Amino acid sequence: MKTGSDATRYQVSRTTWYTGVNYLDSLTPPSSFGSYAQNHRIKWPEFHTWQINDTTLVGFFDEEHNVTGAAPNKIELHPVIYIRVR
C-alpha cells in the first residue's frame, strides 16, 4: 500500500485516457514494489488520468493485501476526481 506523500503526483498527466475495466485489468504490474514505490509512481499507467464511463480517476498498482475483489494485476483506481451522476 502506498503510504506517506506521493512525490511524483505532479507528474500525472491531466489528459484523460478513455478506457474500460478490461484494458486496465490487462496491464502488467511491476515485478516488485520496494521502498521507492511507497511514495513514487512506478509504471506508466500511474501517470495517466483514466475515464471509465462517466467517472474520472487516477490508477496505481498496489501490493497484495488480501482485499476482496482485487484486480488480478493489483491495479487500483484512486481517487475519483470526477463523477457525473445522471
C-alpha positions as CSV (number, residue, x, y, z in Angstrom):
1,M,0.0,0.0,0.0
2,K,1.3,3.5,-0.8
3,T,1.9,5.5,2.3
4,G,3.1,9.0,3.0
5,S,3.3,11.6,0.3
6,D,3.2,10.9,-3.4
7,A,6.4,12.5,-4.5
8,T,5.6,12.2,-8.2
9,R,1.9,13.2,-8.1
10,Y,2.5,16.4,-10.0
11,Q,3.8,14.4,-13.0
12,V,0.4,12.8,-13.6
13,S,-1.0,13.9,-16.9
14,R,-4.3,15.8,-16.8
15,T,-5.1,14.5,-20.3
16,T,-7.8,11.9,-19.9
17,W,-7.5,8.5,-21.4
18,Y,-10.9,6.8,-22.1
19,T,-10.8,3.1,-21.4
20,G,-12.6,0.2,-19.9
21,V,-12.0,-2.1,-17.0
22,N,-10.9,-5.0,-19.3
23,Y,-8.0,-2.8,-20.6
24,L,-6.8,-1.8,-17.2
25,D,-7.0,-5.3,-16.0
26,S,-4.8,-6.5,-18.8
27,L,-1.9,-4.2,-17.8
28,T,1.3,-5.8,-16.4
29,P,2.0,-5.0,-12.8
30,P,5.5,-4.1,-11.6
31,S,7.8,-7.0,-10.8
32,S,8.4,-5.7,-7.3
33,F,7.4,-2.7,-5.2
34,G,10.3,-2.0,-2.8
35,S,10.6,1.2,-0.7
36,Y,10.7,3.5,-3.7
37,A,7.2,2.6,-4.7
38,Q,5.8,3.6,-1.3
39,N,5.9,7.3,-2.3
40,H,6.5,7.4,-6.0
41,R,4.5,6.3,-9.1
42,I,6.4,3.5,-10.8
43,K,4.7,2.4,-14.0
44,W,3.3,4.4,-17.0
45,P,-0.3,3.6,-16.1
46,E,0.2,5.5,-12.9
47,F,1.0,8.8,-14.7
48,H,-2.3,9.0,-16.6
49,T,-5.8,10.1,-15.8
50,W,-8.4,7.5,-16.8
51,Q,-12.0,7.7,-17.6
52,I,-14.4,4.8,-17.4
53,N,-17.9,5.7,-18.4
54,D,-18.7,9.0,-16.5
55,T,-16.0,8.5,-13.8
56,T,-12.5,10.1,-14.0
57,L,-9.8,8.6,-11.7
58,V,-6.1,8.0,-11.2
59,G,-4.8,4.5,-11.1
60,F,-1.9,2.8,-9.4
61,F,-0.6,-0.7,-8.7
62,D,-0.6,-1.9,-5.2
63,E,0.9,-4.8,-3.3
64,E,-1.1,-7.9,-2.4
65,H,-3.0,-7.2,0.8
66,N,-5.9,-9.8,0.7
67,V,-8.6,-7.4,-0.4
68,T,-11.8,-9.0,-1.7
69,G,-12.5,-8.1,-5.3
70,A,-8.9,-7.0,-6.1
71,A,-7.9,-7.0,-9.7
72,P,-5.6,-9.9,-10.8
73,N,-2.9,-7.4,-11.7
74,K,-3.4,-5.4,-8.5
75,I,-4.3,-2.1,-10.2
76,E,-6.4,0.1,-8.1
77,L,-8.2,3.2,-9.1
78,H,-8.0,6.1,-6.7
79,P,-9.2,8.7,-6.1
80,V,-12.3,9.5,-8.0
81,I,-11.5,13.0,-9.3
82,Y,-14.8,13.5,-11.2
83,I,-18.1,11.6,-11.4
84,R,-21.1,12.5,-13.5
85,V,-24.5,11.5,-12.0
86,R,-27.4,11.4,-14.3
